[in-house]
Each structure stands twice: as C-alpha cells, then as structure tokens.
Amino acid sequence: MKNIIIPTFALLLSFTSYSAAEEFNENLLYTGSISSAYNQVDLPMLPGNWKIYDLEKSGSVPSGNFYVFATLVPQDTGPNDNAVYFDNMNFGILGSKSEETDYRRTFFGCDSGFYSAAPTKTKNIVTRGSGNFEETCSVAVNEAGDVAGNLSNQFYYTDCGEVCVEVSFSLYRENYNLNADNFAEFSEKLFAAIRNTVSGSGDGSMEFLSDYKS
C-alpha cells in the first residue's frame, strides 16, 4: 500500500465536508460527503475520515470525454496494513461522452456471478429506457469469507443516465452486526442514503451505521 503524506494545512482543512474539492486529491482527507464531484454528482461517504488509496483518471472533464475511478480507505490505514481488514469505498464517474460510459450502459453489474452465487444477497434493477437505469445489489460474506478470500460485505450502486455513477462500499465483516435476518433491511437503508445523495433528493446521512456496529 502506498504511503500517503498529508500536508499540515490539508489535514486542518479536511475535517469538514469538501464542497470545494471537486476533483479527488491524494493530499487531502475527506469526510461527510463530496459535493459536485468532477462537476457531475454528489458522492456519499461512510462515517469517518478517508484518504485516497488508488486513483485513475482519463480525459478532460469539461469535454465530457472522461472517466475517473477512486478507492478510498480510512485515514488510520497504515502503509503496511492490508486493506482487506478495513472498510473501503470505491467511486466511478463516467462522463457523458466517454466510451467507458457507452460500454457501461450495455450491462448490469449486479448480474455477475459474484452477486448471484451468494447465499445472502439483495438485487434490484430499475430500467428507465435503453442504457438508462439504476441497479443495486449487496452480498453478505460468511465467517470464512468468499472463495476469493474477501472478508467484507459488499454493497454496489450504479446509476446510468447522461453520465454513469458507481458507488461501492466494502464493510469489513467483523465491524458490523450483520446477518441473514437484518442484511436486507440494512442494505435498503444504505442504498436509500446513497440514492438520496447522488440524486440530491433527500437525507443521505450514514449515521444509522452506528446502530449496526459490533
């Protein structure tokens, strides 16, 4: 894992929601939510302070021919820590004129075998026309993890319209009291909060997660 150095001035500024930070910056911490990310969409965040672990960007935002993928990990994740033992967040923003967006509109990620094969899962796909849809799905891992060694419950949200936005949360199994009885309820609350933030239509608070903490 790369070691991220955070300048003192950035550290002091980072403990408020970063409405002014429209593009991800590896020298900043993030908390609360990210307003108007890449001038496209508001992004929800899990509680706590977060830093960039991996960032990939291509193209020009003003032209619309761009995409960006970012992985964020908790602030206290160290350079020698294995990220599999921490919560993490993944965001994808695909511009209106990007080939990545055209391709993403052609399939549903929730149809993948990873989500279909899990014993405890949720899945919901709402289509609004060709290439225009919202999909949500989630998977609960068991005590042994999945076949790939994953130890986190997975939550995946995508909204594709003029642009495509992907939000993926990995919640480390041992940090939460989640089981087959409450997993669907939890997933519904989480996806509602994500949707409200992305659409700007309501309360996107993630504070309810504290009710499920181990």
Disulfide bonds with the S-S distance in Angstrom:
Cys110-Cys137 2.06
Cys160-Cys164 2.00
